Amino acid sequence: GEALAYILTAFLQFMDHGILPWKEFSDDFIRKIIGYVLRSTPAEAMILQRSLAILECAILSSEDLYKAISAQITVEEITVHFKSPVPEVQLNAVALINALWLRSTKVRAREIGETLQFKYIRAVMLNYVIRGRRQISSEMAHQLHVLQVLMMNLNEDRMYTKINPSDTAILEKLYELSQIAFGRDNDSDFASPNPGGNARTLARKGRGVSDRAQAEFKKLGFSNLTNPLMDFTKRPPGVLALDCIVYFALNYPDSFTRLVLENSCRQDNYVCPFARTSIDMTKLLCKMLKIGELPSETGTDYYPMLFTQESPLEELFCICIQLLNKTWREMRAMDEDYDKVIDVVREQITLALSEKPDTMDRFRAILHELDYHQIIKILQDRRASMLETNTDLEPFCELREGKRPEVLDLVRKHRLNALVEGTIFNKVTTRRSKDKFWYCRLAPNHKCLHWGDVPDSAKPPLPVEMLPEMLPVSDIKGLAVGKECPHIMKEGKGKKESLAPLAFSVLYDP
């Protein structure tokens, strides 16, 4: 056994020099190497490891050898070696599966993916490879990165598949979403003003979409209410976005219903459009997980939690779409804040993924801690750190000093313009006064302050001729702010604390 292990080692090193092409080797040789993989004992770990490595190199080097090897050994037989106590054997087993996957057709690739999604195989990979007692080596991290990219790329076809807006079978999925969200038992009069028949039948007859259906599609956040499928014509994410929404609704109906109904109760300007955000969230996840890209030759990024689920992308979507709605609520966002919300959510997901959570529950917990206010603090700290790092550099110092006079002059002009425009204040008197206002402004020549009572309908700036009181700027002795203001000093402690932050007084001799 030891002699054979050294022979296989020498053979690998010999082939690495490219002296002989791989296609020169016979089927008998390949069958013998495969036999070592299928029948090796734990005591023959070196033979097994070298045999796995030889098969990997042969597959990547020759199309004919790939066909011969893939016909004689299955992915399921290779996964048996995930349990090996020898790290090199585990590494080469994962590498061999990746080689088979990279060489395979789309149909064969999907079969490999489905095999690896078997619950017991996922359990073996998690317990023996990813969560084993040994630290993951850089080589294994690269192979797991490759495996993850290949696994995620099973979604590529759906990501680039454009929905047919006239497909009644897909349209019926949308009616099913409405049924789940709004609790209808049947849809006999839902798809059309004319009752009779289900959604598919009515759509086929071309009777259109009823007012009730359009109202519910609007609550679901669709833009095109007469045919919501038009919202999914953008590629990416194509039909994948609809699949993620349907998965969320069917597997987490309570969360789906709560999210939709919560938005239904908001004012129009504050609604978080579920369909639109779902489409953009799917596209964002596809980009972050590099769906549609080839594995990096040097990449080592992988996320253990993605190996814990049968449908990892869909599960990730279910968590992230709820995060987006939560962040929208925390930001008190409106329609015009849409892009800002997406940017914040992208940052939240990026930070959570950087922690490499080993389960979806842990990922969800990290996101819960990274609320909007925490993200703002992190971004501010990051910006301050960058400023500390960069502002002491000579080019920055020269630029800052060169711009200082211009900036100070701009600030001065802006403040003077604000004083000239003036401000309306609530009138403070010893007695309670409601809806009483006064207005103060600086004269256009900057020489006098003018003020007087004004109605609540007044809009600044008001002409100085309407303001009876006047104070020359030259008579002003000083400016008091906060608790130093005379009128604040007279107030009680509680009221003083609430009024002081915004209080100011102009001091002059009467």
C-alpha positions as CSV (number, residue, x, y, z in Angstrom):
1,G,0.0,0.0,0.0
2,E,2.8,2.4,0.9
3,A,4.6,1.7,-2.4
4,L,1.4,2.3,-4.4
5,A,0.9,5.6,-2.6
6,Y,4.4,6.7,-3.6
7,I,3.9,5.6,-7.2
8,L,0.7,7.6,-7.5
9,T,2.5,10.6,-5.9
10,A,5.3,10.4,-8.4
11,F,2.7,10.0,-11.3
12,L,1.0,13.2,-10.2
13,Q,4.2,15.2,-10.1
14,F,5.2,13.7,-13.5
15,M,1.9,14.9,-15.0
16,D,2.3,18.3,-13.5
17,H,5.3,18.9,-15.9
18,G,3.1,18.3,-18.9
19,I,5.4,15.7,-20.5
20,L,2.5,13.4,-21.5
21,P,-1.0,14.5,-22.4
22,W,-3.8,13.1,-20.2
23,K,-5.6,11.7,-23.3
24,E,-2.9,9.1,-23.7
25,F,-4.1,7.1,-20.7
26,S,-6.4,4.1,-21.3
27,D,-9.8,3.3,-19.8
28,D,-8.3,0.5,-17.8
29,F,-6.0,2.9,-16.0
30,I,-9.0,5.2,-15.2
31,R,-11.0,2.2,-14.0
32,K,-8.2,1.2,-11.7
33,I,-7.9,4.7,-10.2
34,I,-11.7,4.9,-9.7
35,G,-11.5,1.5,-8.0
36,Y,-9.0,3.0,-5.4
37,V,-11.5,5.8,-4.7
38,L,-14.5,3.4,-4.3
39,R,-12.7,0.7,-2.3
40,S,-9.9,2.4,-0.3
41,T,-9.9,1.7,3.5
42,P,-9.2,4.4,6.1
43,A,-5.6,3.0,6.4
44,E,-5.0,3.8,2.7
45,A,-5.7,7.5,3.1
46,M,-2.7,8.5,0.9
47,I,-3.7,6.2,-1.9
48,L,-7.3,7.6,-1.7
49,Q,-6.1,11.2,-1.7
50,R,-3.8,10.8,-4.7
51,S,-6.5,8.9,-6.6
52,L,-9.0,11.7,-6.0
53,A,-6.4,14.3,-7.2
54,I,-5.6,12.2,-10.3
55,L,-9.3,12.0,-11.3
56,E,-9.7,15.8,-10.7
57,C,-6.8,16.6,-13.0
58,A,-7.9,14.1,-15.6
59,I,-11.4,15.6,-15.8
60,L,-10.2,19.2,-16.1
61,S,-7.6,18.2,-18.8
62,S,-9.7,16.0,-21.1
63,E,-13.3,15.9,-22.3
64,D,-13.0,12.2,-23.1
65,L,-11.7,11.4,-19.7
66,Y,-14.4,13.5,-18.1
67,K,-17.0,11.4,-19.9
68,A,-15.3,8.1,-18.9
69,I,-15.0,9.1,-15.3
70,S,-18.5,10.6,-14.9
71,A,-20.0,7.4,-16.3
72,Q,-18.2,5.2,-13.7
73,I,-18.5,7.2,-10.4
74,T,-21.3,9.2,-8.9
75,V,-21.2,12.4,-6.8
76,E,-23.0,10.5,-4.0
77,E,-20.1,8.0,-3.9
78,I,-17.6,10.8,-3.7
79,T,-19.4,12.5,-0.8
80,V,-18.7,9.4,1.4
81,H,-15.2,10.7,1.7
82,F,-16.4,13.9,3.4
83,K,-16.3,11.8,6.6
84,S,-12.6,11.1,6.3
85,P,-10.5,12.2,9.3
86,V,-7.8,13.2,6.8
87,P,-8.2,16.9,5.7
88,E,-6.4,16.3,2.4
89,V,-8.9,13.5,1.5
90,Q,-11.9,15.9,2.2
91,L,-10.2,18.6,0.2
92,N,-9.7,16.4,-2.9
93,A,-13.2,15.0,-2.6
94,V,-14.7,18.5,-2.8
95,A,-12.3,19.4,-5.6
96,L,-13.3,16.3,-7.6
97,I,-17.0,17.2,-7.3
98,N,-16.2,20.8,-8.4
99,A,-14.3,19.4,-11.4
100,L,-17.2,17.2,-12.4
101,W,-19.6,20.1,-12.0
102,L,-17.5,22.6,-14.0
103,R,-17.3,20.1,-16.9
104,S,-20.9,19.1,-16.9
105,T,-23.8,20.2,-19.1
106,K,-26.7,22.3,-17.6
107,V,-28.8,19.2,-17.1
108,R,-26.0,17.3,-15.5
109,A,-25.1,20.3,-13.3
110,R,-28.6,20.5,-12.0
111,E,-28.5,16.8,-11.1
112,I,-25.3,17.3,-9.2
113,G,-26.8,20.2,-7.4
114,E,-29.9,18.2,-6.5
115,T,-27.7,15.4,-5.2
116,L,-25.8,17.7,-2.9
117,Q,-29.0,19.2,-1.6
118,F,-30.1,15.8,-0.1
119,K,-30.5,16.4,3.6
120,Y,-28.1,13.7,4.7
121,I,-25.4,14.9,2.3
122,R,-25.8,18.5,3.5
123,A,-25.5,17.2,7.1
124,V,-22.3,15.3,6.4
125,M,-20.7,18.3,4.6
126,L,-21.7,20.6,7.5
127,N,-20.6,18.4,10.3
128,Y,-17.4,16.9,8.9
129,V,-16.1,19.6,6.4
130,I,-17.5,23.0,7.3
131,R,-18.0,22.7,11.0
132,G,-15.3,20.1,11.7
133,R,-12.9,20.4,14.6
134,R,-10.1,21.5,12.3
135,Q,-9.7,25.1,11.0
136,I,-10.6,25.5,7.3
137,S,-7.5,25.8,5.3
138,S,-7.1,28.3,2.5
139,E,-7.3,25.5,-0.1
140,M,-10.5,24.1,1.3
141,A,-11.9,27.7,1.6
142,H,-11.3,28.1,-2.2
143,Q,-13.0,24.8,-3.0
144,L,-16.0,25.7,-0.8
145,H,-16.1,29.1,-2.6
146,V,-16.2,27.3,-6.0
147,L,-18.8,24.9,-4.8
148,Q,-21.0,27.8,-3.5
149,V,-20.7,29.7,-6.7
150,L,-21.7,26.7,-8.8
151,M,-24.6,26.0,-6.4
152,M,-25.8,29.6,-6.6
153,N,-25.5,29.5,-10.4
154,L,-28.3,27.0,-10.6
155,N,-30.5,30.1,-10.4
156,E,-28.8,31.7,-13.4
157,D,-31.3,30.5,-16.0
158,R,-34.3,31.8,-14.0
159,M,-32.5,35.0,-13.4
160,Y,-32.2,35.7,-17.1
161,T,-35.6,34.2,-18.1
162,K,-38.1,36.9,-19.1
163,I,-41.7,36.4,-17.9
164,N,-44.3,36.1,-20.7
165,P,-46.9,38.7,-19.7
166,S,-49.6,36.6,-21.4
167,D,-48.8,33.4,-19.5
168,T,-52.0,32.6,-17.6
169,A,-50.4,29.9,-15.5
170,I,-47.9,32.5,-14.0
171,L,-50.6,35.1,-13.7
172,E,-52.6,32.7,-11.5
173,K,-49.6,32.6,-9.1
174,L,-50.2,36.3,-8.5
175,Y,-53.9,35.7,-7.8
176,E,-52.7,33.1,-5.3
177,L,-50.5,35.7,-3.6
178,S,-53.5,37.9,-3.2
179,Q,-55.5,35.0,-1.7
180,I,-52.8,34.4,0.8
181,A,-52.3,38.1,1.7
182,F,-56.0,39.1,1.9
183,G,-57.5,35.8,3.1
184,R,-59.9,35.0,0.2
185,D,-61.2,31.5,-0.1
186,N,-62.0,31.6,-3.8
187,D,-61.5,34.0,-6.6
188,S,-64.6,33.4,-8.7
189,D,-65.3,37.1,-9.1
190,F,-61.8,38.3,-8.5
191,A,-60.2,38.4,-11.9
192,S,-63.0,40.0,-13.8
193,P,-66.0,42.3,-13.3
194,N,-67.9,39.4,-14.9
195,P,-68.3,36.6,-12.3
196,G,-67.7,32.9,-13.1
197,G,-64.6,30.8,-13.6
198,N,-61.2,31.0,-12.0
199,A,-58.4,33.4,-12.6
200,R,-56.8,31.3,-15.4
201,T,-60.1,30.8,-17.2
202,L,-61.0,34.5,-17.1
203,A,-57.6,35.6,-18.1
204,R,-57.7,33.3,-21.1
205,K,-61.1,34.7,-22.1
206,G,-59.5,38.1,-22.1
207,R,-62.0,39.7,-19.7
208,G,-59.4,41.7,-18.0
209,V,-58.6,42.4,-14.4
210,S,-61.4,43.6,-12.0
211,D,-61.2,46.8,-10.0
212,R,-60.9,44.7,-6.9
213,A,-58.0,42.8,-8.3
214,Q,-56.3,46.0,-9.3
215,A,-56.8,47.4,-5.8
216,E,-55.2,44.4,-4.2
217,F,-52.3,44.4,-6.8
218,K,-51.7,48.0,-5.7
219,K,-51.5,46.9,-2.1
220,L,-49.0,44.2,-3.1
221,G,-46.8,47.0,-4.5
222,F,-47.1,46.3,-8.3
223,S,-46.7,49.2,-10.8
224,N,-48.7,47.7,-13.7
225,L,-52.1,47.0,-12.2
226,T,-53.8,45.7,-15.3
227,N,-51.1,43.1,-15.9
228,P,-48.6,42.8,-12.9
229,L,-46.5,40.3,-14.8
230,M,-45.1,43.3,-16.8
231,D,-43.2,44.2,-13.5
232,F,-41.1,41.1,-13.9
233,T,-39.9,41.7,-17.5
234,K,-36.6,43.2,-16.3
235,R,-33.7,40.8,-16.5
236,P,-32.0,40.2,-14.1
237,P,-33.8,39.1,-11.9
238,G,-36.5,37.8,-14.4
239,V,-38.7,35.0,-13.2
240,L,-36.5,34.4,-10.2
241,A,-38.0,37.4,-8.5
242,L,-41.5,35.9,-8.8
243,D,-40.3,32.5,-7.6
244,C,-38.8,34.1,-4.5
245,I,-42.0,36.0,-3.7
246,V,-44.1,32.8,-4.1
247,Y,-41.6,30.9,-2.0
248,F,-42.0,33.5,0.8
249,A,-45.8,33.5,0.6
250,L,-46.1,29.7,0.6
251,N,-43.5,28.9,3.3
252,Y,-44.0,31.9,5.6
253,P,-47.6,32.9,5.0
254,D,-48.0,34.7,8.4
255,S,-44.9,36.9,7.8
256,F,-45.9,37.5,4.2
257,T,-49.5,38.5,5.2
258,R,-48.3,40.7,8.1
259,L,-45.8,42.5,5.8
260,V,-48.4,43.2,3.1
261,L,-51.1,44.3,5.5
262,E,-48.7,46.5,7.4
263,N,-48.0,48.5,4.2
264,S,-51.7,48.6,3.4
265,C,-52.3,50.6,6.5
266,R,-49.7,53.3,5.7
267,Q,-50.3,56.6,3.9
268,D,-49.6,56.4,0.2
269,N,-46.3,58.4,0.5
270,Y,-45.0,56.1,3.2
271,V,-45.8,52.7,1.6
272,C,-42.9,50.3,1.1
273,P,-43.9,48.7,-2.3
274,F,-43.6,45.0,-1.7
275,A,-43.4,43.8,-5.3
276,R,-40.9,46.5,-6.4
277,T,-38.7,46.0,-3.3
278,S,-38.9,42.2,-3.8
279,I,-37.7,42.5,-7.4
280,D,-34.8,44.8,-6.5
281,M,-33.9,42.7,-3.4
282,T,-33.7,39.6,-5.7
283,K,-31.4,41.5,-8.1
284,L,-29.3,42.7,-5.1
285,L,-28.8,39.2,-3.7
286,C,-27.9,37.9,-7.2
287,K,-25.2,40.5,-7.5
288,M,-23.9,39.9,-3.9
289,L,-23.8,36.2,-4.4
290,K,-22.2,36.6,-7.9
291,I,-24.9,34.5,-9.6
292,G,-24.0,34.2,-13.3
293,E,-20.3,34.6,-12.7
294,L,-17.6,32.0,-12.9
295,P,-15.8,31.0,-9.7
296,S,-12.8,33.1,-8.9
297,E,-9.5,31.3,-9.4
298,T,-8.2,32.7,-6.1
299,G,-11.5,33.3,-4.2
300,T,-11.9,32.0,-0.7
301,D,-15.3,33.7,0.2
302,Y,-18.0,31.3,1.2
303,Y,-21.0,31.5,3.6
304,P,-21.6,28.4,5.7
305,M,-25.3,29.2,6.1
306,L,-25.9,28.7,2.4
307,F,-24.9,25.0,2.8
308,T,-27.6,24.5,5.5
309,Q,-30.7,25.0,3.3
310,E,-32.3,23.1,0.4
311,S,-33.3,26.5,-1.1
312,P,-30.6,28.9,0.2
313,L,-31.3,31.8,-2.1
314,E,-35.0,31.8,-1.4
315,E,-34.4,31.5,2.4
316,L,-32.0,34.4,2.2
317,F,-34.6,36.4,0.3
318,C,-37.3,35.7,3.0
319,I,-35.0,37.2,5.7
320,C,-33.8,40.2,3.7
321,I,-37.2,41.3,2.4
322,Q,-38.4,41.5,6.0
323,L,-35.2,43.4,6.9
324,L,-35.9,45.9,4.1
325,N,-39.4,46.5,5.4
326,K,-38.1,47.0,8.9
327,T,-35.4,49.4,7.8
328,W,-38.0,51.4,5.7
329,R,-40.1,51.7,8.9
330,E,-37.1,52.8,11.0
331,M,-36.1,55.4,8.4
332,R,-39.7,56.6,8.1
333,A,-39.0,56.5,4.4
334,M,-41.1,58.0,1.7
335,D,-41.1,57.4,-2.1
336,E,-38.2,59.7,-2.7
337,D,-36.1,57.8,-0.1
338,Y,-36.3,54.5,-2.0
339,D,-32.7,54.5,-3.2
340,K,-31.4,55.5,0.2
341,V,-33.2,52.5,1.8
342,I,-31.7,50.1,-0.7
343,D,-28.2,51.5,0.1
344,V,-28.7,51.0,3.8
345,V,-30.1,47.5,3.4
346,R,-27.1,46.6,1.1
347,E,-24.8,47.8,3.9
348,Q,-26.7,45.8,6.5
349,I,-26.5,42.6,4.4
350,T,-22.8,43.1,3.6
351,L,-21.9,43.6,7.2
352,A,-23.9,40.5,8.3
353,L,-22.4,38.3,5.6
354,S,-18.9,39.5,6.7
355,E,-19.5,37.7,10.0
356,K,-19.9,34.4,8.1
357,P,-22.9,33.2,10.2
358,D,-23.2,29.4,10.2
359,T,-27.0,29.4,10.2
360,M,-29.8,31.4,8.8
361,D,-31.0,32.1,12.3
362,R,-27.7,33.6,13.2
363,F,-27.7,35.7,10.1
364,R,-31.2,37.0,11.1
365,A,-30.0,37.8,14.6
366,I,-27.0,39.8,13.3
367,L,-29.3,41.8,11.0
368,H,-31.6,42.5,13.9
369,E,-28.7,44.1,15.8
370,L,-27.7,46.1,12.7
371,D,-30.7,48.4,12.7
372,Y,-30.8,51.7,10.8
373,H,-29.4,53.8,13.7
374,Q,-26.5,51.3,14.2
375,I,-25.7,51.5,10.5
376,I,-25.6,55.3,10.6
377,K,-23.2,55.1,13.6
378,I,-20.9,52.6,11.7
379,L,-20.9,54.8,8.6
380,Q,-20.1,57.9,10.6
381,D,-17.2,56.1,12.5
382,R,-15.9,54.8,9.1
383,R,-16.0,58.3,7.6
384,A,-14.3,59.8,10.7
385,S,-11.6,57.2,10.5
386,M,-11.0,57.9,6.9
387,L,-10.8,61.6,7.6
388,E,-8.2,61.0,10.4
389,T,-6.2,58.9,8.1
390,N,-6.3,61.2,5.1
391,T,-6.6,64.8,6.3
392,D,-3.1,64.9,7.7
393,L,-1.6,64.2,4.3
394,E,0.1,67.2,2.8
395,P,-2.1,67.4,-0.4
396,F,-5.2,67.5,1.8
397,C,-3.8,70.1,4.1
398,E,-2.9,72.3,1.1
399,L,-6.3,71.9,-0.4
400,R,-8.1,72.6,2.9
401,E,-6.1,75.8,3.5
402,G,-6.6,77.0,-0.1
403,K,-10.3,76.5,0.1
404,R,-10.8,77.9,3.6
405,P,-11.3,81.6,2.6
406,E,-13.8,80.6,-0.1
407,V,-15.8,78.4,2.2
408,L,-15.9,80.9,5.1
409,D,-17.1,83.6,2.7
410,L,-19.8,81.2,1.4
411,V,-21.0,80.4,4.9
412,R,-21.1,84.1,5.8
413,K,-23.2,84.9,2.7
414,H,-25.5,82.0,3.4
415,R,-26.1,83.1,7.0
416,L,-26.8,86.7,6.0
417,N,-29.2,85.6,3.4
418,A,-31.1,83.5,6.0
419,L,-31.3,86.5,8.3
420,V,-32.6,88.7,5.4
421,E,-35.3,86.2,4.6
422,G,-36.3,86.1,8.2
423,T,-38.1,83.6,10.4
424,I,-41.6,83.3,12.0
425,F,-41.6,82.4,15.7
426,N,-44.2,81.3,18.1
427,K,-45.0,84.2,20.4
428,V,-44.0,83.6,24.1
429,T,-46.0,85.6,26.7
430,T,-46.7,85.3,30.4
431,R,-50.2,84.2,29.5
432,R,-51.1,81.2,27.3
433,S,-51.5,82.4,23.7
434,K,-52.5,80.2,20.9
435,D,-51.8,80.8,17.2
436,K,-49.8,84.0,18.0
437,F,-46.7,84.6,15.9
438,W,-44.1,87.2,15.3
439,Y,-41.6,87.7,12.5
440,C,-38.1,89.0,12.5
441,R,-35.7,89.8,9.7
442,L,-32.6,91.7,8.8
443,A,-32.9,94.7,6.5
444,P,-31.5,94.2,3.0
445,N,-28.7,96.7,3.7
446,H,-27.8,94.6,6.9
447,K,-28.1,97.7,9.2
448,C,-31.3,97.0,11.2
449,L,-33.4,94.2,12.6
450,H,-37.1,94.6,12.0
451,W,-39.9,92.6,13.7
452,G,-43.6,92.6,14.5
453,D,-46.7,90.4,15.0
454,V,-47.9,88.5,11.9
455,P,-50.8,86.2,11.1
456,D,-50.2,82.5,10.8
457,S,-50.7,82.7,7.1
458,A,-47.7,84.9,6.6
459,K,-44.9,83.7,4.3
460,P,-41.4,85.1,4.6
461,P,-39.8,87.3,3.5
462,L,-42.1,90.1,4.4
463,P,-41.4,93.8,3.6
464,V,-39.8,95.8,6.4
465,E,-42.6,98.4,6.1
466,M,-45.0,95.9,7.6
467,L,-42.9,95.5,10.7
468,P,-43.3,98.3,13.3
469,E,-40.3,97.5,15.6
470,M,-36.7,98.2,14.6
471,L,-33.3,97.7,16.2
472,P,-30.0,99.1,14.7
473,V,-27.4,96.4,14.5
474,S,-24.9,98.9,15.9
475,D,-26.9,98.9,19.2
476,I,-26.6,95.1,19.7
477,K,-24.3,94.4,22.7
478,G,-24.2,90.6,22.4
479,L,-26.0,87.3,21.8
480,A,-27.1,84.8,24.5
481,V,-28.0,81.2,23.8
482,G,-29.5,78.3,25.8
483,K,-29.8,78.7,29.5
484,E,-28.0,82.0,29.4
485,C,-31.1,83.7,27.8
486,P,-32.9,86.0,30.2
487,H,-36.3,84.6,29.4
488,I,-35.1,81.0,29.9
489,M,-33.7,81.9,33.3
490,K,-37.2,82.9,34.5
491,E,-38.7,79.5,33.6
492,G,-39.1,76.5,35.9
493,K,-36.5,73.7,35.7
494,G,-38.6,71.3,33.6
495,K,-39.6,73.9,31.0
496,K,-36.1,75.3,31.0
497,E,-34.7,71.9,30.0
498,S,-37.1,71.6,27.1
499,L,-36.7,75.2,25.8
500,A,-33.0,75.8,26.3
501,P,-31.6,73.9,23.3
502,L,-33.3,76.2,20.8
503,A,-33.4,79.5,22.7
504,F,-31.4,82.6,21.9
505,S,-31.7,86.3,22.9
506,V,-30.4,89.5,21.3
507,L,-29.0,91.8,24.0
508,Y,-29.1,95.5,23.6
509,D,-29.5,98.7,25.7
510,P,-33.1,100.0,25.4
